[in-house]
Amino acid sequence: MADEAVIVTLLGNQGDPVEYTCSATTAIAKGELLKISNSSTVAKATAASYFAGIAASEKTATDGVTKIAVITHCVALLTTGAAEDMTFGEPVMVGAAANRVDLATGETIDDLPKVVGMALDTATAGAQGTVLINVGRIN
């Protein structure tokens, strides 16, 4: 894969990892942005999906593993979408391209679980910037 998140700082209790179920036959790279679906199952995030966090370790498609630790509270270096800038202080969501983020729209902000976090940098399209991630916070 490409553009995986790089954890800059773990916050909370070592990043507040949560163990989720995942498919035994799916490969997940360390740093992959993950989405959550019903039954507390995670998979690779897709555009505007419900964000679960960042994969804490690599999982291969042949290892038979069905659980993965997901980092939910950190500062991470993320890549912006090819056509999207990231602006300091603005919320970002999972982008259209794998492991990329776009500025969150009003509709996404209203649907809070789709927000990845708050931009801590301003970055041009396709560049990297840091994002404060705090999944599960109550606003």
TORTI-474368 format. One record per residue (C-alpha): chain; x, y, z. Coordinates in nm, 3 decimals, padded with zeros to 5 digits. Layout:
BEGIN
PT chain x y z
PT A X Y Z $
...
***
This chain:
BEGIN
PT chain x y z
PT A 00.000 00.000 00.000 $
PT A 00.101 00.365 00.000 $
PT A 00.045 00.681 00.202 $
PT A 00.000 00.499 00.533 $
PT A -00.024 00.720 00.841 $
PT A 00.292 00.777 01.043 $
PT A 00.224 00.813 01.415 $
PT A 00.410 01.118 01.547 $
PT A 00.286 01.109 01.909 $
PT A 00.072 00.858 02.095 $
PT A -00.175 01.031 02.324 $
PT A -00.391 00.906 02.610 $
PT A -00.296 00.555 02.719 $
PT A -00.032 00.476 02.454 $
PT A -00.271 00.579 02.175 $
PT A -00.580 00.428 02.340 $
PT A -00.565 00.112 02.126 $
PT A -00.886 -00.081 02.070 $
PT A -00.891 -00.444 01.956 $
PT A -01.131 -00.504 01.668 $
PT A -01.229 -00.804 01.457 $
PT A -01.098 -00.817 01.100 $
PT A -01.117 -01.062 00.812 $
PT A -00.861 -01.344 00.832 $
PT A -00.802 -01.319 00.455 $
PT A -00.746 -00.942 00.429 $
PT A -00.404 -00.777 00.435 $
PT A -00.381 -00.458 00.642 $
PT A -00.063 -00.250 00.644 $
PT A 00.069 -00.086 00.960 $
PT A -00.057 00.274 00.950 $
PT A -00.357 00.191 00.732 $
PT A -00.664 00.409 00.790 $
PT A -00.946 00.177 00.898 $
PT A -01.324 00.198 00.889 $
PT A -01.567 00.029 01.124 $
PT A -01.885 -00.153 01.031 $
PT A -02.148 -00.339 01.226 $
PT A -02.034 -00.612 01.465 $
PT A -01.721 -00.406 01.550 $
PT A -01.541 -00.523 01.237 $
PT A -01.270 -00.310 01.073 $
PT A -01.141 -00.297 00.716 $
PT A -00.950 -00.054 00.496 $
PT A -01.122 00.283 00.501 $
PT A -01.308 00.408 00.196 $
PT A -01.432 00.758 00.116 $
PT A -01.661 00.907 00.381 $
PT A -01.668 00.583 00.584 $
PT A -01.701 00.560 00.961 $
PT A -01.344 00.606 01.085 $
PT A -01.216 00.352 01.343 $
PT A -00.852 00.458 01.370 $
PT A -00.507 00.355 01.247 $
PT A -00.375 -00.002 01.227 $
PT A -00.112 -00.048 01.498 $
PT A 00.060 -00.339 01.323 $
PT A 00.074 -00.524 00.993 $
PT A -00.163 -00.812 00.918 $
PT A -00.109 -01.037 00.617 $
PT A -00.382 -01.208 00.415 $
PT A -00.244 -01.550 00.506 $
PT A -00.168 -01.521 00.879 $
PT A -00.515 -01.635 00.992 $
PT A -00.537 -01.347 01.240 $
PT A -00.890 -01.215 01.307 $
PT A -00.809 -00.938 01.560 $
PT A -00.613 -00.617 01.515 $
PT A -00.516 -00.332 01.749 $
PT A -00.631 00.009 01.627 $
PT A -00.481 00.337 01.751 $
PT A -00.759 00.585 01.832 $
PT A -00.580 00.880 02.000 $
PT A -00.266 01.029 01.850 $
PT A -00.105 01.291 01.633 $
PT A -00.034 01.135 01.293 $
PT A 00.127 01.248 00.970 $
PT A -00.133 01.199 00.695 $
PT A -00.136 01.263 00.320 $
PT A -00.396 01.493 00.167 $
PT A -00.603 01.399 -00.135 $
PT A -00.472 01.475 -00.484 $
PT A -00.719 01.760 -00.528 $
PT A -00.761 01.867 -00.165 $
PT A -00.570 02.108 00.055 $
PT A -00.567 02.066 00.433 $
PT A -00.614 02.379 00.643 $
PT A -00.495 02.422 01.002 $
PT A -00.779 02.384 01.253 $
PT A -01.026 02.232 01.006 $
PT A -01.168 01.880 01.036 $
PT A -01.062 01.615 00.784 $
PT A -01.233 01.295 00.667 $
PT A -01.121 00.980 00.487 $
PT A -01.047 01.077 00.127 $
PT A -01.138 00.914 -00.201 $
PT A -00.788 00.765 -00.241 $
PT A -00.660 00.500 00.001 $
PT A -00.496 00.639 00.316 $
PT A -00.556 01.000 00.218 $
PT A -00.767 01.268 00.386 $
PT A -00.983 01.548 00.249 $
PT A -01.135 01.849 00.421 $
PT A -01.457 01.739 00.589 $
PT A -01.778 01.874 00.441 $
PT A -02.062 02.014 00.650 $
PT A -02.254 01.690 00.600 $
PT A -01.958 01.485 00.724 $
PT A -01.906 01.709 01.025 $
PT A -02.272 01.657 01.117 $
PT A -02.207 01.280 01.092 $
PT A -01.920 01.295 01.345 $
PT A -01.797 00.931 01.319 $
PT A -01.679 01.011 00.964 $
PT A -01.436 01.279 01.088 $
PT A -01.075 01.156 01.113 $
PT A -00.950 01.451 01.316 $
PT A -00.840 01.814 01.319 $
PT A -00.562 01.940 01.092 $
PT A -00.262 02.068 01.285 $
PT A -00.089 02.186 00.967 $
PT A -00.181 02.354 00.643 $
PT A -00.077 02.135 00.348 $
PT A -00.133 02.153 -00.026 $
PT A -00.296 01.877 -00.228 $
PT A -00.094 01.553 -00.221 $
PT A 00.132 01.679 00.061 $
PT A 00.160 01.560 00.419 $
PT A 00.050 01.729 00.740 $
PT A -00.020 01.634 01.098 $
PT A -00.370 01.560 01.225 $
PT A -00.496 01.528 01.582 $
PT A -00.694 01.204 01.597 $
PT A -00.928 01.133 01.889 $
PT A -01.183 00.869 01.789 $
PT A -01.486 00.834 02.009 $
PT A -01.470 01.176 02.171 $
PT A -01.798 01.340 02.258 $
PT A -01.857 01.692 02.131 $
***
